[in-house]
Amino acid sequence: MIAALTEILGKPPRVVWHADAELPDAQLVVIPGGFSYGDYLRAGAIAARSPILRALREHAASGRLILGICNGFQILTEAGLLPGALMRNRDLKFLCKAVHLKAENTDTPFTSGYRDRPVFACPVAHHDGNYFIDSSGLKELEDNRRVAFRYCDEDGAVTAAANPNGSIANIAGILGQNGNVLGMMPHPENFIEPAQGGTGGRALFEGIGAHLAAGLDAVA
């Protein structure tokens, strides 16, 4: 994630520890993937109670951007900054492979780079990526265009066969109520160079960069 932010946005992020109490004055905060606290209890549940979360909530309330990837998505749901929950994968197995995603709403700072190419390949690596939300919550997401990405096949068809983990409605990523918080299970930072196997994730960071323009200060 640090490499992706540095290469594409042109400035290395400042790294903040979860036990810190304050965030720098930044326009973007990124919560990367990994296994915080070993994913004990529920994935992201302990990290969601870290001291830095108070500052993160203030950052979200200010309208500035937050991007949570994989474990970061799990932390955002556990902290109540995004609705729903991430459960064990449908087949109860860890998944590590490339999948295809479809950008459903390209009118956001995170997804604008996909307006001309909404279907792209992106890797996943998770055990608890099965997104769930109740029927009323799902309707709210759908009605307000808060589904950012769905799992699909290489032609963009959203099918059960293209769903790697059982996520409801093939959801791979969602937006917060005000559109400034994005959580997604796939790892766009791992597909930014051909040597990684693909460049499908690059447009996400390019879109963020275009939105924030010059002088971006990012925190990972």
Stockholm file with secondary structure:
# STOCKHOLM 1.0

chainA/1-220         MIAALTEILGKPPRVVWHADAELPDAQLVVIPGGFSYGDYLRAGAIAARSPILRALREHAASGRLILGICNGFQILTEAGLLPGALMRNRDLKFLCKAVHLKAENTDTPFTSGYRDRPVFACPVAHHDGNYFIDSSGLKELEDNRRVAFRYCDEDGAVTAAANPNGSIANIAGILGQNGNVLGMMPHPENFIEPAQGGTGGRALFEGIGAHLAAGLDAVA
#=GR chainA/1-220 SS CHHHHHHHHSSCCBCCCTTCSCCCSCSEEEECCSCGGGGCSSTTTTGGGSTHHHHHHHHHHTTCEEEEETHHHHHHHHTTSSSSEEECCTTSSCEEEEEEEEESCCSSTTTGGGSSCCEEEEEEEESSCEEECCHHHHHHHHHTTCEEEEEECTTCCCCGGGCSSCCGGGEEEEECTTSCEEEESSCGGGSSBGGGTBCTTHHHHHHHHHHHCTTCCEEC
#=GC SS_cons         CHHHHHHHHSSCCBCCCTTCSCCCSCSEEEECCSCGGGGCSSTTTTGGGSTHHHHHHHHHHTTCEEEEETHHHHHHHHTTSSSSEEECCTTSSCEEEEEEEEESCCSSTTTGGGSSCCEEEEEEEESSCEEECCHHHHHHHHHTTCEEEEEECTTCCCCGGGCSSCCGGGEEEEECTTSCEEEESSCGGGSSBGGGTBCTTHHHHHHHHHHHCTTCCEEC
//
